[in-house]
Amino acid sequence: MSAPKDRIPVEARQRIAEIRQLYPTSRAALLPTLHLVQKLSGGWLSDAMIEAVADELGIEPSDVYGVVTFYDLYHQKPVGRHRIRVCTNVSCMLRGSDEIMAVIRDELGVDEDEVTADGRCSYVHFECLGSCGTAPMMMVDEDYHEDLTPERAREILKGLT
Ligand code: FES
């Protein structure tokens, strides 16, 4: 059986080595390494890939799991090419986040935390995303969409390719 790090493509291993040079310790290089590997792995990290990262950096798999399960930017199951986070905390809830969630479910045809058949989108509800003054809001990939209406949310979803 091959060593875990053999599952990381050669090109990625070279980039991990470059990242490692920028940080004083392997642990310090873990976050950017996970971002890289997740991106190259279709947006999520399998158990095998988490173990491969641990092996590549020479740290314990449990330490890598600890980081992956702590930060919501890492995913342990497949996600859509576009990841949508809908804030459902108090300000957004009072200003219609339930309607926004319903529009998304209707428009995408899948439930929360599922991936559309074409792999295009997945969505989850989220605690406060720090944009309470412009509630309701959602985050699509890295972009904030604020002062949403159901119509505007639908338009944004239709624009995602
Ligand atoms: S409550 Fe929705 S961004 Fe803060």
Backbone and ligand atoms as CSV (ligand in chain L), in Angstrom:
chain,resi,resn,atom,element,x,y,z
A,1,MET,N,N,0.846,-1.201,0.000
A,1,MET,CA,C,0.000,0.000,0.000
A,1,MET,C,C,0.880,1.249,0.000
A,2,SER,N,N,0.451,2.259,-0.759
A,2,SER,CA,C,1.268,3.467,-0.855
A,2,SER,C,C,1.153,4.311,0.408
A,3,ALA,N,N,2.180,5.108,0.644
A,3,ALA,CA,C,2.166,6.006,1.797
A,3,ALA,C,C,1.078,7.053,1.575
A,4,PRO,N,N,0.475,7.575,2.647
A,4,PRO,CA,C,-0.616,8.556,2.492
A,4,PRO,C,C,-0.251,9.731,1.611
A,5,LYS,N,N,0.999,10.226,1.716
A,5,LYS,CA,C,1.315,11.433,0.958
A,5,LYS,C,C,1.352,11.183,-0.544
A,6,ASP,N,N,1.404,9.887,-0.934
A,6,ASP,CA,C,1.375,9.584,-2.355
A,6,ASP,C,C,0.031,9.942,-2.980
A,7,ARG,N,N,-0.960,10.186,-2.161
A,7,ARG,CA,C,-2.272,10.544,-2.693
A,7,ARG,C,C,-2.353,12.029,-3.038
A,8,ILE,N,N,-1.388,12.810,-2.597
A,8,ILE,CA,C,-1.361,14.228,-2.954
A,8,ILE,C,C,-0.594,14.348,-4.266
A,9,PRO,N,N,-1.180,15.007,-5.277
A,9,PRO,CA,C,-0.485,15.125,-6.560
A,9,PRO,C,C,0.898,15.765,-6.395
A,10,VAL,N,N,1.808,15.356,-7.262
A,10,VAL,CA,C,3.193,15.838,-7.180
A,10,VAL,C,C,3.256,17.356,-7.199
A,11,GLU,N,N,2.468,17.951,-8.100
A,11,GLU,CA,C,2.487,19.420,-8.224
A,11,GLU,C,C,2.097,20.060,-6.891
A,12,ALA,N,N,1.097,19.486,-6.250
A,12,ALA,CA,C,0.644,20.041,-4.970
A,12,ALA,C,C,1.718,19.860,-3.909
A,13,ARG,N,N,2.421,18.747,-3.957
A,13,ARG,CA,C,3.469,18.513,-2.961
A,13,ARG,C,C,4.575,19.549,-3.101
A,14,GLN,N,N,4.853,19.929,-4.321
A,14,GLN,CA,C,5.862,20.981,-4.522
A,14,GLN,C,C,5.377,22.305,-3.936
A,15,ARG,N,N,4.112,22.593,-4.149
A,15,ARG,CA,C,3.573,23.854,-3.611
A,15,ARG,C,C,3.505,23.814,-2.084
A,16,ILE,N,N,3.222,22.654,-1.538
A,16,ILE,CA,C,3.207,22.521,-0.071
A,16,ILE,C,C,4.618,22.776,0.475
A,17,ALA,N,N,5.606,22.268,-0.216
A,17,ALA,CA,C,6.990,22.485,0.223
A,17,ALA,C,C,7.318,23.982,0.202
A,18,GLU,N,N,6.817,24.688,-0.821
A,18,GLU,CA,C,7.042,26.142,-0.889
A,18,GLU,C,C,6.330,26.859,0.256
A,19,ILE,N,N,5.088,26.441,0.509
A,19,ILE,CA,C,4.337,27.047,1.629
A,19,ILE,C,C,5.090,26.800,2.929
A,20,ARG,N,N,5.559,25.583,3.087
A,20,ARG,CA,C,6.247,25.212,4.342
A,20,ARG,C,C,7.430,26.135,4.617
A,21,GLN,N,N,8.118,26.562,3.539
A,21,GLN,CA,C,9.282,27.443,3.694
A,21,GLN,C,C,8.909,28.819,4.248
A,22,LEU,N,N,7.665,29.199,4.089
A,22,LEU,CA,C,7.220,30.529,4.528
A,22,LEU,C,C,6.880,30.582,6.009
A,23,TYR,N,N,6.839,29.422,6.663
A,23,TYR,CA,C,6.394,29.365,8.060
A,23,TYR,C,C,7.458,28.712,8.929
A,24,PRO,N,N,7.493,29.119,10.195
A,24,PRO,CA,C,8.541,28.591,11.075
A,24,PRO,C,C,8.383,27.116,11.421
A,25,THR,N,N,7.137,26.629,11.440
A,25,THR,CA,C,6.903,25.215,11.786
A,25,THR,C,C,5.879,24.612,10.828
A,26,SER,N,N,5.847,23.293,10.810
A,26,SER,CA,C,4.859,22.606,9.974
A,26,SER,C,C,3.443,22.924,10.424
A,27,ARG,N,N,3.256,23.004,11.738
A,27,ARG,CA,C,1.920,23.326,12.260
A,27,ARG,C,C,1.457,24.684,11.755
A,28,ALA,N,N,2.371,25.641,11.713
A,28,ALA,CA,C,2.019,26.988,11.262
A,28,ALA,C,C,1.624,26.988,9.783
A,29,ALA,N,N,2.147,26.025,9.039
A,29,ALA,CA,C,1.845,25.943,7.599
A,29,ALA,C,C,0.572,25.153,7.330
A,30,LEU,N,N,-0.061,24.669,8.366
A,30,LEU,CA,C,-1.201,23.761,8.169
A,30,LEU,C,C,-2.392,24.430,7.483
A,31,LEU,N,N,-2.789,25.631,7.936
A,31,LEU,CA,C,-3.987,26.262,7.357
A,31,LEU,C,C,-3.838,26.498,5.852
A,32,PRO,N,N,-2.767,27.165,5.409
A,32,PRO,CA,C,-2.658,27.360,3.946
A,32,PRO,C,C,-2.499,26.041,3.191
A,33,THR,N,N,-1.869,25.064,3.812
A,33,THR,CA,C,-1.735,23.763,3.142
A,33,THR,C,C,-3.107,23.122,2.955
A,34,LEU,N,N,-3.933,23.191,3.982
A,34,LEU,CA,C,-5.278,22.620,3.861
A,34,LEU,C,C,-6.099,23.359,2.810
A,35,HIS,N,N,-5.955,24.679,2.753
A,35,HIS,CA,C,-6.681,25.444,1.723
A,35,HIS,C,C,-6.269,24.963,0.329
A,36,LEU,N,N,-4.978,24.809,0.133
A,36,LEU,CA,C,-4.472,24.368,-1.167
A,36,LEU,C,C,-5.003,22.977,-1.519
A,37,VAL,N,N,-4.840,22.056,-0.599
A,37,VAL,CA,C,-5.230,20.667,-0.877
A,37,VAL,C,C,-6.742,20.571,-1.079
A,38,GLN,N,N,-7.500,21.316,-0.274
A,38,GLN,CA,C,-8.956,21.290,-0.448
A,38,GLN,C,C,-9.340,21.801,-1.841
A,39,LYS,N,N,-8.699,22.887,-2.249
A,39,LYS,CA,C,-9.001,23.453,-3.571
A,39,LYS,C,C,-8.699,22.445,-4.677
A,40,LEU,N,N,-7.581,21.755,-4.545
A,40,LEU,CA,C,-7.178,20.795,-5.572
A,40,LEU,C,C,-7.962,19.486,-5.487
A,41,SER,N,N,-8.731,19.316,-4.416
A,41,SER,CA,C,-9.481,18.073,-4.221
A,41,SER,C,C,-10.975,18.268,-4.453
A,42,GLY,N,N,-11.335,19.277,-5.213
A,42,GLY,CA,C,-12.739,19.478,-5.526
A,42,GLY,C,C,-13.520,20.157,-4.426
A,43,GLY,N,N,-12.823,20.838,-3.509
A,43,GLY,CA,C,-13.534,21.650,-2.516
A,43,GLY,C,C,-13.785,20.985,-1.188
A,44,TRP,N,N,-13.270,19.769,-0.992
A,44,TRP,CA,C,-13.461,19.124,0.310
A,44,TRP,C,C,-12.287,18.209,0.608
A,45,LEU,N,N,-12.227,17.782,1.874
A,45,LEU,CA,C,-11.090,16.981,2.340
A,45,LEU,C,C,-11.582,15.625,2.842
A,46,SER,N,N,-11.211,14.577,2.129
A,46,SER,CA,C,-11.559,13.224,2.570
A,46,SER,C,C,-10.652,12.837,3.741
A,47,ASP,N,N,-11.022,11.766,4.437
A,47,ASP,CA,C,-10.160,11.272,5.522
A,47,ASP,C,C,-8.772,10.941,4.979
A,48,ALA,N,N,-8.738,10.313,3.799
A,48,ALA,CA,C,-7.443,9.943,3.210
A,48,ALA,C,C,-6.599,11.182,2.952
A,49,MET,N,N,-7.250,12.250,2.486
A,49,MET,CA,C,-6.499,13.459,2.170
A,49,MET,C,C,-6.034,14.156,3.448
A,50,ILE,N,N,-6.833,14.111,4.482
A,50,ILE,CA,C,-6.426,14.701,5.766
A,50,ILE,C,C,-5.198,13.957,6.293
A,51,GLU,N,N,-5.221,12.647,6.176
A,51,GLU,CA,C,-4.073,11.866,6.646
A,51,GLU,C,C,-2.846,12.120,5.774
A,52,ALA,N,N,-3.085,12.324,4.493
A,52,ALA,CA,C,-1.973,12.617,3.588
A,52,ALA,C,C,-1.333,13.965,3.940
A,53,VAL,N,N,-2.157,14.932,4.292
A,53,VAL,CA,C,-1.626,16.246,4.692
A,53,VAL,C,C,-0.788,16.089,5.965
A,54,ALA,N,N,-1.310,15.329,6.911
A,54,ALA,CA,C,-0.570,15.094,8.160
A,54,ALA,C,C,0.780,14.461,7.865
A,55,ASP,N,N,0.757,13.480,6.983
A,55,ASP,CA,C,2.001,12.792,6.638
A,55,ASP,C,C,2.965,13.729,5.921
A,56,GLU,N,N,2.417,14.518,5.010
A,56,GLU,CA,C,3.252,15.451,4.236
A,56,GLU,C,C,3.936,16.465,5.150
A,57,LEU,N,N,3.202,16.937,6.154
A,57,LEU,CA,C,3.767,17.955,7.048
A,57,LEU,C,C,4.459,17.350,8.268
A,58,GLY,N,N,4.335,16.041,8.423
A,58,GLY,CA,C,5.002,15.399,9.560
A,58,GLY,C,C,4.350,15.723,10.885
A,59,ILE,N,N,3.028,15.848,10.881
A,59,ILE,CA,C,2.321,16.098,12.138
A,59,ILE,C,C,1.240,15.031,12.315
A,60,GLU,N,N,0.688,14.962,13.502
A,60,GLU,CA,C,-0.292,13.916,13.807
A,60,GLU,C,C,-1.605,14.154,13.066
A,61,PRO,N,N,-2.195,13.092,12.517
A,61,PRO,CA,C,-3.508,13.250,11.866
A,61,PRO,C,C,-4.540,13.873,12.806
A,62,SER,N,N,-4.477,13.540,14.088
A,62,SER,CA,C,-5.465,14.099,15.031
A,62,SER,C,C,-5.353,15.622,15.094
A,63,ASP,N,N,-4.147,16.153,14.925
A,63,ASP,CA,C,-3.984,17.609,14.920
A,63,ASP,C,C,-4.626,18.225,13.679
A,64,VAL,N,N,-4.500,17.516,12.565
A,64,VAL,CA,C,-5.098,18.029,11.325
A,64,VAL,C,C,-6.623,17.941,11.422
A,65,TYR,N,N,-7.121,16.829,11.944
A,65,TYR,CA,C,-8.577,16.706,12.135
A,65,TYR,C,C,-9.089,17.808,13.047
A,66,GLY,N,N,-8.331,18.119,14.076
A,66,GLY,CA,C,-8.736,19.164,15.015
A,66,GLY,C,C,-8.940,20.490,14.316
A,67,VAL,N,N,-8.057,20.810,13.404
A,67,VAL,CA,C,-8.161,22.072,12.664
A,67,VAL,C,C,-9.310,22.015,11.653
A,68,VAL,N,N,-9.396,20.912,10.929
A,68,VAL,CA,C,-10.438,20.777,9.897
A,68,VAL,C,C,-11.833,20.844,10.513
A,69,THR,N,N,-12.011,20.240,11.670
A,69,THR,CA,C,-13.340,20.242,12.283
A,69,THR,C,C,-13.636,21.546,13.023
A,70,PHE,N,N,-12.609,22.332,13.312
A,70,PHE,CA,C,-12.828,23.597,14.017
A,70,PHE,C,C,-13.275,24.708,13.074
A,71,TYR,N,N,-12.648,24.802,11.917
A,71,TYR,CA,C,-12.931,25.904,10.991
A,71,TYR,C,C,-13.972,25.496,9.955
A,72,ASP,N,N,-14.975,26.349,9.770
A,72,ASP,CA,C,-16.020,25.991,8.816
A,72,ASP,C,C,-15.601,26.203,7.370
A,73,LEU,N,N,-14.425,26.730,7.139
A,73,LEU,CA,C,-13.964,26.893,5.754
A,73,LEU,C,C,-13.418,25.584,5.185
A,74,TYR,N,N,-13.259,24.600,6.033
A,74,TYR,CA,C,-12.837,23.281,5.544
A,74,TYR,C,C,-14.048,22.361,5.547
A,75,HIS,N,N,-14.119,21.513,4.527
A,75,HIS,CA,C,-15.293,20.652,4.367
A,75,HIS,C,C,-14.880,19.191,4.339
A,76,GLN,N,N,-15.626,18.370,5.064
A,76,GLN,CA,C,-15.319,16.946,5.112
A,76,GLN,C,C,-16.263,16.119,4.256
A,77,LYS,N,N,-17.086,16.795,3.488
A,77,LYS,CA,C,-17.918,16.091,2.510
A,77,LYS,C,C,-18.070,17.001,1.294
A,78,PRO,N,N,-18.469,16.430,0.160
A,78,PRO,CA,C,-18.535,17.245,-1.054
A,78,PRO,C,C,-19.426,18.470,-0.890
A,79,VAL,N,N,-19.004,19.557,-1.517
A,79,VAL,CA,C,-19.779,20.793,-1.541
A,79,VAL,C,C,-19.907,21.233,-2.993
A,80,GLY,N,N,-20.815,22.181,-3.223
A,80,GLY,CA,C,-20.976,22.685,-4.575
A,80,GLY,C,C,-19.801,23.567,-4.994
A,81,ARG,N,N,-19.711,23.810,-6.302
A,81,ARG,CA,C,-18.672,24.753,-6.776
A,81,ARG,C,C,-18.890,26.110,-6.138
A,82,HIS,N,N,-20.148,26.460,-5.943
A,82,HIS,CA,C,-20.478,27.692,-5.223
A,82,HIS,C,C,-21.041,27.296,-3.861
A,83,ARG,N,N,-20.447,27.857,-2.826
A,83,ARG,CA,C,-20.901,27.550,-1.460
A,83,ARG,C,C,-21.644,28.766,-0.920
A,84,ILE,N,N,-22.865,28.536,-0.533
A,84,ILE,CA,C,-23.733,29.628,-0.078
A,84,ILE,C,C,-23.956,29.484,1.424
A,85,ARG,N,N,-23.762,30.588,2.129
A,85,ARG,CA,C,-24.041,30.610,3.570
A,85,ARG,C,C,-25.098,31.671,3.808
A,86,VAL,N,N,-26.178,31.259,4.416
A,86,VAL,CA,C,-27.255,32.196,4.703
A,86,VAL,C,C,-27.263,32.463,6.200
A,87,CYS,N,N,-27.135,33.720,6.566
A,87,CYS,CA,C,-27.194,34.050,7.986
A,87,CYS,C,C,-28.635,33.932,8.462
A,88,THR,N,N,-28.817,33.190,9.543
A,88,THR,CA,C,-30.167,33.051,10.122
A,88,THR,C,C,-30.170,33.508,11.576
A,89,ASN,N,N,-29.179,34.301,11.926
A,89,ASN,CA,C,-29.134,34.810,13.298
A,89,ASN,C,C,-30.171,35.934,13.469
A,90,VAL,N,N,-30.247,36.505,14.664
A,90,VAL,CA,C,-31.402,37.327,15.036
A,90,VAL,C,C,-31.758,38.429,14.028
A,91,SER,N,N,-30.801,39.282,13.681
A,91,SER,CA,C,-31.139,40.394,12.773
A,91,SER,C,C,-31.649,39.878,11.435
A,92,CYS,N,N,-30.972,38.885,10.903
A,92,CYS,CA,C,-31.373,38.345,9.599
A,92,CYS,C,C,-32.695,37.591,9.716
A,93,MET,N,N,-32.874,36.881,10.830
A,93,MET,CA,C,-34.128,36.158,11.029
A,93,MET,C,C,-35.308,37.137,11.072
A,94,LEU,N,N,-35.118,38.244,11.801
A,94,LEU,CA,C,-36.203,39.220,11.915
A,94,LEU,C,C,-36.512,39.906,10.594
A,95,ARG,N,N,-35.544,39.895,9.694
A,95,ARG,CA,C,-35.741,40.588,8.408
A,95,ARG,C,C,-35.888,39.610,7.234
A,96,GLY,N,N,-36.230,38.352,7.540
A,96,GLY,CA,C,-36.661,37.476,6.445
A,96,GLY,C,C,-35.709,36.379,5.997
A,97,SER,N,N,-34.782,35.963,6.834
A,97,SER,CA,C,-33.863,34.912,6.381
A,97,SER,C,C,-34.591,33.599,6.091
A,98,ASP,N,N,-35.716,33.344,6.773
A,98,ASP,CA,C,-36.474,32.114,6.477
A,98,ASP,C,C,-36.936,32.115,5.020
A,99,GLU,N,N,-37.384,33.271,4.574
A,99,GLU,CA,C,-37.829,33.380,3.172
A,99,GLU,C,C,-36.654,33.159,2.215
A,100,ILE,N,N,-35.506,33.707,2.591
A,100,ILE,CA,C,-34.314,33.538,1.735
A,100,ILE,C,C,-33.948,32.055,1.655
A,101,MET,N,N,-33.987,31.374,2.783
A,101,MET,CA,C,-33.689,29.935,2.788
A,101,MET,C,C,-34.690,29.190,1.900
A,102,ALA,N,N,-35.958,29.573,1.999
A,102,ALA,CA,C,-36.996,28.898,1.206
A,102,ALA,C,C,-36.770,29.122,-0.291
A,103,VAL,N,N,-36.371,30.346,-0.652
A,103,VAL,CA,C,-36.096,30.648,-2.062
A,103,VAL,C,C,-34.930,29.785,-2.564
A,104,ILE,N,N,-33.916,29.682,-1.756
A,104,ILE,CA,C,-32.741,28.904,-2.171
A,104,ILE,C,C,-33.128,27.432,-2.351
A,105,ARG,N,N,-33.858,26.906,-1.393
A,105,ARG,CA,C,-34.284,25.503,-1.485
A,105,ARG,C,C,-35.113,25.301,-2.756
A,106,ASP,N,N,-35.993,26.231,-3.013
A,106,ASP,CA,C,-36.869,26.131,-4.178
A,106,ASP,C,C,-36.070,26.252,-5.477
A,107,GLU,N,N,-35.169,27.210,-5.504
A,107,GLU,CA,C,-34.401,27.479,-6.727
A,107,GLU,C,C,-33.407,26.360,-7.037
A,108,LEU,N,N,-32.772,25.816,-6.016
A,108,LEU,CA,C,-31.744,24.791,-6.237
A,108,LEU,C,C,-32.313,23.373,-6.240
A,109,GLY,N,N,-33.446,23.186,-5.598
A,109,GLY,CA,C,-34.079,21.865,-5.606
A,109,GLY,C,C,-33.395,20.846,-4.712
A,110,VAL,N,N,-32.620,21.307,-3.773
A,110,VAL,CA,C,-31.983,20.391,-2.809
A,110,VAL,C,C,-32.141,20.983,-1.407
A,111,ASP,N,N,-31.973,20.119,-0.419
A,111,ASP,CA,C,-32.034,20.590,0.964
A,111,ASP,C,C,-30.691,21.154,1.381
A,112,GLU,N,N,-30.729,21.819,2.511
A,112,GLU,CA,C,-29.503,22.363,3.095
A,112,GLU,C,C,-28.447,21.264,3.216
A,113,ASP,N,N,-27.211,21.635,2.927
A,113,ASP,CA,C,-26.061,20.739,3.073
A,113,ASP,C,C,-26.022,19.620,2.035
A,114,GLU,N,N,-26.863,19.727,0.997
A,114,GLU,CA,C,-26.777,18.794,-0.124
A,114,GLU,C,C,-26.191,19.552,-1.323
A,115,VAL,N,N,-25.764,18.800,-2.320
A,115,VAL,CA,C,-25.168,19.413,-3.511
A,115,VAL,C,C,-26.121,19.213,-4.683
A,116,THR,N,N,-26.309,20.250,-5.486
A,116,THR,CA,C,-27.182,20.116,-6.658
A,116,THR,C,C,-26.612,19.035,-7.594
A,117,ALA,N,N,-27.500,18.420,-8.368
A,117,ALA,CA,C,-27.092,17.295,-9.218
A,117,ALA,C,C,-25.953,17.681,-10.167
A,118,ASP,N,N,-25.926,18.947,-10.591
A,118,ASP,CA,C,-24.873,19.389,-11.508
A,118,ASP,C,C,-23.609,19.838,-10.767
A,119,GLY,N,N,-23.610,19.716,-9.458
A,119,GLY,CA,C,-22.422,20.093,-8.675
A,119,GLY,C,C,-22.237,21.585,-8.514
A,120,ARG,N,N,-23.224,22.336,-8.943
A,120,ARG,CA,C,-23.071,23.796,-8.989
A,120,ARG,C,C,-23.100,24.454,-7.608
A,121,CYS,N,N,-24.032,24.079,-6.757
A,121,CYS,CA,C,-24.217,24.799,-5.493
A,121,CYS,C,C,-24.517,23.882,-4.322
A,122,SER,N,N,-24.163,24.357,-3.158
A,122,SER,CA,C,-24.654,23.794,-1.901
A,122,SER,C,C,-24.843,24.976,-0.960
A,123,TYR,N,N,-25.678,24.778,0.053
A,123,TYR,CA,C,-25.931,25.901,0.958
A,123,TYR,C,C,-26.150,25.417,2.381
A,124,VAL,N,N,-25.843,26.276,3.295
A,124,VAL,CA,C,-26.061,26.000,4.719
A,124,VAL,C,C,-26.532,27.285,5.398
A,125,HIS,N,N,-27.227,27.119,6.517
A,125,HIS,CA,C,-27.525,28.307,7.313
A,125,HIS,C,C,-26.326,28.549,8.207
A,126,PHE,N,N,-26.243,29.762,8.694
A,126,PHE,CA,C,-25.037,30.156,9.386
A,126,PHE,C,C,-25.369,31.104,10.517
A,127,GLU,N,N,-24.513,31.110,11.526
A,127,GLU,CA,C,-24.668,32.120,12.578
A,127,GLU,C,C,-24.146,33.451,12.041
A,128,CYS,N,N,-24.261,34.490,12.820
A,128,CYS,CA,C,-23.977,35.843,12.364
A,128,CYS,C,C,-22.699,35.950,11.520
A,129,LEU,N,N,-22.848,36.556,10.347
A,129,LEU,CA,C,-21.706,36.763,9.460
A,129,LEU,C,C,-21.197,38.202,9.544
A,130,GLY,N,N,-21.631,38.917,10.562
A,130,GLY,CA,C,-21.073,40.240,10.849
A,130,GLY,C,C,-21.602,41.346,9.973
A,131,SER,N,N,-22.757,41.143,9.388
A,131,SER,CA,C,-23.319,42.178,8.527
A,131,SER,C,C,-24.760,42.478,8.951
A,132,CYS,N,N,-24.959,42.523,10.264
A,132,CYS,CA,C,-26.314,42.633,10.838
A,132,CYS,C,C,-27.047,43.888,10.374
A,133,GLY,N,N,-26.315,44.979,10.146
A,133,GLY,CA,C,-26.942,46.241,9.757
A,133,GLY,C,C,-27.526,46.205,8.364
A,134,THR,N,N,-27.173,45.217,7.582
A,134,THR,CA,C,-27.687,45.100,6.217
A,134,THR,C,C,-28.396,43.760,6.027
A,135,ALA,N,N,-29.038,43.312,7.114
A,135,ALA,CA,C,-29.790,42.052,7.078
A,135,ALA,C,C,-31.033,42.185,6.194
A,136,PRO,N,N,-31.495,41.085,5.597
A,136,PRO,CA,C,-30.881,39.761,5.627
A,136,PRO,C,C,-29.759,39.659,4.603
A,137,MET,N,N,-28.891,38.731,4.845
A,137,MET,CA,C,-27.733,38.627,3.948
A,137,MET,C,C,-27.319,37.171,3.762
A,138,MET,N,N,-26.566,36.954,2.699
A,138,MET,CA,C,-25.959,35.640,2.488
A,138,MET,C,C,-24.576,35.843,1.880
A,139,MET,N,N,-23.779,34.853,2.024
A,139,MET,CA,C,-22.427,34.888,1.474
A,139,MET,C,C,-22.376,33.820,0.375
A,140,VAL,N,N,-21.943,34.212,-0.802
A,140,VAL,CA,C,-21.764,33.257,-1.893
A,140,VAL,C,C,-20.286,33.225,-2.201
A,141,ASP,N,N,-19.670,32.100,-1.951
A,141,ASP,CA,C,-18.209,31.976,-2.033
A,141,ASP,C,C,-17.588,33.053,-1.142
A,142,GLU,N,N,-16.893,34.027,-1.722
A,142,GLU,CA,C,-16.252,35.042,-0.879
A,142,GLU,C,C,-17.047,36.357,-0.841
A,143,ASP,N,N,-18.170,36.402,-1.518
A,143,ASP,CA,C,-18.895,37.673,-1.660
A,143,ASP,C,C,-20.107,37.770,-0.743
A,144,TYR,N,N,-20.262,38.950,-0.144
A,144,TYR,CA,C,-21.439,39.233,0.670
A,144,TYR,C,C,-22.545,39.819,-0.218
A,145,HIS,N,N,-23.763,39.350,0.007
A,145,HIS,CA,C,-24.932,39.934,-0.659
A,145,HIS,C,C,-25.871,40.374,0.453
A,146,GLU,N,N,-26.106,41.681,0.524
A,146,GLU,CA,C,-26.797,42.241,1.680
A,146,GLU,C,C,-28.128,42.875,1.267
A,147,ASP,N,N,-28.914,43.239,2.316
A,147,ASP,CA,C,-30.246,43.812,2.070
A,147,ASP,C,C,-31.018,42.963,1.078
A,148,LEU,N,N,-30.970,41.666,1.261
A,148,LEU,CA,C,-31.590,40.754,0.295
A,148,LEU,C,C,-33.107,40.825,0.325
A,149,THR,N,N,-33.672,40.588,-0.814
A,149,THR,CA,C,-35.105,40.306,-0.929
A,149,THR,C,C,-35.174,38.916,-1.573
A,150,PRO,N,N,-36.309,38.249,-1.476
A,150,PRO,CA,C,-36.424,36.950,-2.151
A,150,PRO,C,C,-36.121,37.062,-3.653
A,151,GLU,N,N,-36.580,38.139,-4.264
A,151,GLU,CA,C,-36.351,38.316,-5.715
A,151,GLU,C,C,-34.859,38.450,-6.007
A,152,ARG,N,N,-34.207,39.253,-5.207
A,152,ARG,CA,C,-32.764,39.475,-5.414
A,152,ARG,C,C,-31.990,38.169,-5.177
A,153,ALA,N,N,-32.380,37.424,-4.170
A,153,ALA,CA,C,-31.701,36.147,-3.901
A,153,ALA,C,C,-31.859,35.216,-5.095
A,154,ARG,N,N,-33.058,35.182,-5.668
A,154,ARG,CA,C,-33.311,34.322,-6.821
A,154,ARG,C,C,-32.429,34.745,-7.997
A,155,GLU,N,N,-32.342,36.041,-8.214
A,155,GLU,CA,C,-31.514,36.570,-9.307
A,155,GLU,C,C,-30.043,36.161,-9.130
A,156,ILE,N,N,-29.559,36.285,-7.906
A,156,ILE,CA,C,-28.156,35.931,-7.633
A,156,ILE,C,C,-27.926,34.461,-7.929
A,157,LEU,N,N,-28.851,33.614,-7.509
A,157,LEU,CA,C,-28.697,32.173,-7.730
A,157,LEU,C,C,-28.698,31.853,-9.221
A,158,LYS,N,N,-29.559,32.522,-9.957
A,158,LYS,CA,C,-29.623,32.247,-11.408
A,158,LYS,C,C,-28.319,32.650,-12.097
A,159,GLY,N,N,-27.620,33.602,-11.509
A,159,GLY,CA,C,-26.366,34.071,-12.112
A,159,GLY,C,C,-25.164,33.183,-11.805
A,160,LEU,N,N,-25.333,32.196,-10.969
A,160,LEU,CA,C,-24.199,31.335,-10.618
A,160,LEU,C,C,-24.038,30.245,-11.667
A,161,THR,N,N,-22.884,30.161,-12.278
A,161,THR,CA,C,-22.678,29.172,-13.339
A,161,THR,C,C,-21.876,27.972,-12.848
L,1,FES,S1,S,-27.471,38.560,12.229
L,1,FES,FE1,FE,-27.151,38.190,10.126
L,1,FES,S2,S,-25.234,39.129,9.740
L,1,FES,FE2,FE,-25.490,39.358,11.888
